[in-house]
Amino acid sequence: MHVALVEAALAQLRLDELRVFPTGYAWHKSRTLSPPEHRLAMAQLAFGSLPGVVVDAREIQRPGPTYTIDTLRELQAEQPGAELFLVMGADQARALPTWHASEALLQTAIISVAARADSANAIGTDGHQDDAARAKFEFSDLPPPWNAGRFEILQLPPMAVSATDIRQRVASSQGIAHLVPDGVARYIDQHHLYRTAR
């Protein structure tokens, strides 16, 4: 998650608190994630000092596959009556029908989808336009019943690269200090994360 997305969500949704959950075992990811202790440390470096933000480690501490609905239900039990928002990117929103218990997600939280201001001009690391970023997300694109969920659009400032781009830059020994918080860039370098084996 980008710092810009967190700041946009806090401001535009007028949240009392925003929780960042480093993912535990991501059953839906085809690539191997960095070890959970590294993801937690980087989340704390990136977001820990932002007012109104809590880095919550429960998903990496929970055994078994990580399901978002489990986290939302735990939050509901801890904070009865709270209105929950689930913040995600457009690519994740398009994939909602494939999520575990996705229909229950729609009943539990308002889905807040980030719309990048540069989505029409997003450029990937190969120098070509990023098709996934270019395609504008429309709630009506989702099949029933997901298109009837409660949605909000978050307007983001232009962002030059995605998390995938950053990992690819590290793997090819390109600098990322201008793209992520200083502490995160140093942590990635110190722990040799995202580098390809030689």
Kinemage of the C-alpha trace (Angstrom):
@kinemage 1
@onewidth
@group {chain A} dominant
@subgroup {mainchain}
@vectorlist {calphas} color= white
{ca met a 1} P 0.000 0.000 0.000
{ca his a 2} L 1.306 3.460 -0.908
{ca val a 3} L 1.638 6.257 1.638
{ca ala a 4} L -0.347 8.436 -0.777
{ca leu a 5} L -3.237 5.946 -0.685
{ca val a 6} L -3.274 5.914 3.122
{ca glu a 7} L -3.259 9.713 3.283
{ca ala a 8} L -6.018 9.945 0.655
{ca ala a 9} L -8.187 7.436 2.512
{ca leu a 10} L -7.786 9.250 5.831
{ca ala a 11} L -8.686 12.609 4.302
{ca gln a 12} L -11.412 11.675 1.836
{ca leu a 13} L -13.215 9.046 3.919
{ca arg a 14} L -12.771 11.041 7.141
{ca leu a 15} L -11.665 7.964 9.020
{ca asp a 16} L -11.144 7.922 12.772
{ca glu a 17} L -8.475 5.279 12.265
{ca leu a 18} L -6.885 3.442 9.372
{ca arg a 19} L -5.352 0.006 9.894
{ca val a 20} L -2.637 -1.388 7.654
{ca phe a 21} L -2.537 -5.203 7.628
{ca pro a 22} L 0.627 -6.831 6.289
{ca thr a 23} L -0.643 -9.978 4.589
{ca gly a 24} L -0.019 -13.363 6.146
{ca tyr a 25} L -0.298 -16.395 3.867
{ca ala a 26} L -1.730 -14.921 0.677
{ca trp a 27} L -3.544 -17.891 -0.873
{ca his a 28} L -4.365 -15.905 -4.035
{ca lys a 29} L -0.809 -14.759 -4.854
{ca ser a 30} L 1.147 -16.726 -7.434
{ca arg a 31} L 4.480 -15.122 -6.535
{ca thr a 32} L 6.389 -15.834 -3.337
{ca leu a 33} L 6.044 -13.011 -0.824
{ca ser a 34} L 8.910 -11.680 1.257
{ca pro a 35} L 8.992 -13.163 4.791
{ca pro a 36} L 6.230 -11.803 7.062
{ca glu a 37} L 8.637 -10.220 9.549
{ca his a 38} L 10.084 -8.099 6.732
{ca arg a 39} L 6.645 -7.039 5.476
{ca leu a 40} L 5.654 -6.038 9.007
{ca ala a 41} L 8.873 -4.066 9.547
{ca met a 42} L 8.486 -2.208 6.237
{ca ala a 43} L 4.848 -1.378 6.989
{ca gln a 44} L 5.881 0.044 10.361
{ca leu a 45} L 8.634 2.108 8.731
{ca ala a 46} L 6.297 3.430 6.035
{ca phe a 47} L 3.139 4.065 8.050
{ca gly a 48} L 3.946 3.847 11.763
{ca ser a 49} L 4.489 7.569 12.225
{ca leu a 50} L 1.414 8.738 10.283
{ca pro a 51} L -1.298 10.205 12.538
{ca gly a 52} L -4.406 8.034 12.672
{ca val a 53} L -2.660 4.939 11.250
{ca val a 54} L -2.175 1.632 13.090
{ca val a 55} L -0.026 -1.152 11.658
{ca asp a 56} L -1.875 -4.312 12.713
{ca ala a 57} L 0.068 -7.613 12.709
{ca arg a 58} L -2.889 -9.968 13.198
{ca glu a 59} L -2.889 -11.376 9.667
{ca ile a 60} L 0.741 -12.486 9.796
{ca gln a 61} L 0.163 -13.940 13.280
{ca arg a 62} L -2.919 -15.910 12.229
{ca pro a 63} L -2.171 -19.489 11.093
{ca gly a 64} L -3.404 -20.742 7.762
{ca pro a 65} L -4.542 -18.779 4.704
{ca thr a 66} L -5.236 -15.073 5.145
{ca tyr a 67} L -8.851 -14.168 4.378
{ca thr a 68} L -9.927 -10.535 4.513
{ca ile a 69} L -13.403 -11.460 5.721
{ca asp a 70} L -11.902 -12.985 8.894
{ca thr a 71} L -10.107 -9.736 9.667
{ca leu a 72} L -13.229 -7.646 9.059
{ca arg a 73} L -15.320 -9.877 11.308
{ca glu a 74} L -12.730 -9.611 14.073
{ca leu a 75} L -12.825 -5.813 13.775
{ca gln a 76} L -16.626 -5.872 13.896
{ca ala a 77} L -16.505 -7.869 17.125
{ca glu a 78} L -13.907 -5.545 18.636
{ca gln a 79} L -15.661 -2.326 17.582
{ca pro a 80} L -19.416 -2.970 17.398
{ca gly a 81} L -21.222 -0.255 15.501
{ca ala a 82} L -18.129 0.974 13.658
{ca glu a 83} L -18.526 1.580 9.922
{ca leu a 84} L -15.800 -0.371 8.136
{ca phe a 85} L -14.123 0.598 4.867
{ca leu a 86} L -11.966 -1.794 2.862
{ca val a 87} L -9.413 0.149 0.805
{ca met a 88} L -8.009 -1.466 -2.343
{ca gly a 89} L -6.678 -0.779 -5.805
{ca ala a 90} L -8.707 -1.080 -8.989
{ca asp a 91} L -7.049 -4.370 -9.960
{ca gln a 92} L -8.109 -5.916 -6.653
{ca ala a 93} L -11.626 -4.529 -7.031
{ca arg a 94} L -11.995 -6.159 -10.439
{ca ala a 95} L -10.984 -9.487 -8.883
{ca leu a 96} L -13.518 -9.232 -6.017
{ca pro a 97} L -15.738 -12.081 -7.302
{ca thr a 98} L -12.780 -14.463 -6.857
{ca trp a 99} L -12.133 -13.495 -3.212
{ca his a 100} L -12.973 -15.889 -0.409
{ca ala a 101} L -16.496 -15.107 0.916
{ca ser a 102} L -16.586 -12.058 -1.325
{ca glu a 103} L -20.361 -11.611 -1.067
{ca ala a 104} L -19.979 -11.381 2.715
{ca leu a 105} L -17.338 -8.682 2.200
{ca leu a 106} L -19.920 -6.520 0.454
{ca gln a 107} L -22.232 -6.809 3.468
{ca thr a 108} L -19.468 -6.101 5.982
{ca ala a 109} L -17.586 -3.115 4.563
{ca ile a 110} L -17.786 -0.239 2.122
{ca ile a 111} L -15.333 -1.015 -0.678
{ca ser a 112} L -13.086 1.998 -1.287
{ca val a 113} L -11.322 1.800 -4.633
{ca ala a 114} L -8.281 3.909 -5.450
{ca ala a 115} L -8.411 5.727 -8.773
{ca arg a 116} L -4.981 6.949 -9.774
{ca ala a 117} L -4.939 10.417 -11.279
{ca asp a 118} L -2.388 9.211 -13.847
{ca ser a 119} L -4.309 6.074 -14.802
{ca ala a 120} L -4.594 7.176 -18.414
{ca asn a 121} L -0.830 7.583 -18.726
{ca ala a 122} L 0.637 4.901 -16.459
{ca ile a 123} L 3.929 3.571 -17.766
{ca gly a 124} L 5.358 0.210 -16.744
{ca thr a 125} L 9.032 -0.587 -16.190
{ca asp a 126} L 9.306 -1.797 -19.787
{ca gly a 127} L 8.417 1.694 -21.037
{ca his a 128} L 4.975 0.684 -22.315
{ca gln a 129} L 1.619 1.854 -21.103
{ca asp a 130} L 0.312 -0.233 -18.237
{ca asp a 131} L -2.987 -1.715 -19.502
{ca ala a 132} L -4.203 -2.642 -16.008
{ca ala a 133} L -3.668 0.897 -14.788
{ca arg a 134} L -5.113 2.439 -17.970
{ca ala a 135} L -8.451 0.647 -17.712
{ca lys a 136} L -10.770 2.721 -15.557
{ca phe a 137} L -12.610 0.766 -12.891
{ca glu a 138} L -16.390 0.903 -13.124
{ca phe a 139} L -18.593 -0.753 -10.499
{ca ser a 140} L -20.981 -1.783 -13.276
{ca asp a 141} L -18.180 -3.912 -14.769
{ca leu a 142} L -18.579 -6.380 -11.890
{ca pro a 143} L -21.179 -9.132 -12.293
{ca pro a 144} L -24.154 -9.409 -9.909
{ca pro a 145} L -24.292 -9.376 -6.942
{ca trp a 146} L -20.916 -7.665 -6.578
{ca asn a 147} L -21.916 -4.655 -8.651
{ca ala a 148} L -24.595 -3.888 -6.042
{ca gly a 149} L -22.086 -3.461 -3.214
{ca arg a 150} L -21.375 -0.240 -1.379
{ca phe a 151} L -18.470 1.494 -3.139
{ca glu a 152} L -16.483 4.702 -2.778
{ca ile a 153} L -13.852 6.032 -5.183
{ca leu a 154} L -10.652 7.508 -3.745
{ca gln a 155} L -8.855 10.070 -5.884
{ca leu a 156} L -5.089 9.622 -5.707
{ca pro a 157} L -2.324 11.991 -6.778
{ca pro a 158} L -0.228 10.853 -9.757
{ca met a 159} L 2.109 7.962 -8.919
{ca ala a 160} L 4.841 6.976 -11.345
{ca val a 161} L 5.218 3.334 -10.347
{ca ser a 162} L 3.466 0.434 -8.675
{ca ala a 163} L 4.730 -1.945 -5.986
{ca thr a 164} L 5.525 -4.430 -8.760
{ca asp a 165} L 7.623 -1.787 -10.512
{ca ile a 166} L 9.544 -1.125 -7.292
{ca arg a 167} L 10.351 -4.819 -6.814
{ca gln a 168} L 11.503 -5.040 -10.426
{ca arg a 169} L 13.721 -1.977 -10.003
{ca val a 170} L 15.369 -3.489 -6.942
{ca ala a 171} L 15.891 -6.789 -8.780
{ca ser a 172} L 17.633 -4.937 -11.615
{ca ser a 173} L 19.757 -2.818 -9.200
{ca gln a 174} L 17.961 0.453 -9.921
{ca gly a 175} L 17.506 3.035 -7.177
{ca ile a 176} L 14.168 3.376 -5.380
{ca ala a 177} L 15.018 6.019 -2.750
{ca his a 178} L 12.849 8.591 -4.560
{ca leu a 179} L 9.895 6.175 -4.730
{ca val a 180} L 9.496 4.868 -1.168
{ca pro a 181} L 10.083 6.322 2.316
{ca asp a 182} L 13.791 6.537 3.202
{ca gly a 183} L 13.493 3.997 6.003
{ca val a 184} L 11.883 1.456 3.675
{ca ala a 185} L 14.558 1.920 0.991
{ca arg a 186} L 17.304 1.388 3.580
{ca tyr a 187} L 15.544 -1.677 5.000
{ca ile a 188} L 15.194 -3.283 1.562
{ca asp a 189} L 18.877 -2.663 0.877
{ca gln a 190} L 20.080 -3.872 4.288
{ca his a 191} L 18.083 -7.107 4.068
{ca his a 192} L 18.742 -7.709 0.353
{ca leu a 193} L 15.026 -8.027 -0.411
{ca tyr a 194} L 13.619 -8.556 -3.917
{ca arg a 195} L 17.019 -9.308 -5.417
{ca thr a 196} L 17.337 -12.144 -7.858
{ca ala a 197} L 19.630 -15.026 -6.936
{ca arg a 198} L 22.960 -15.110 -8.766
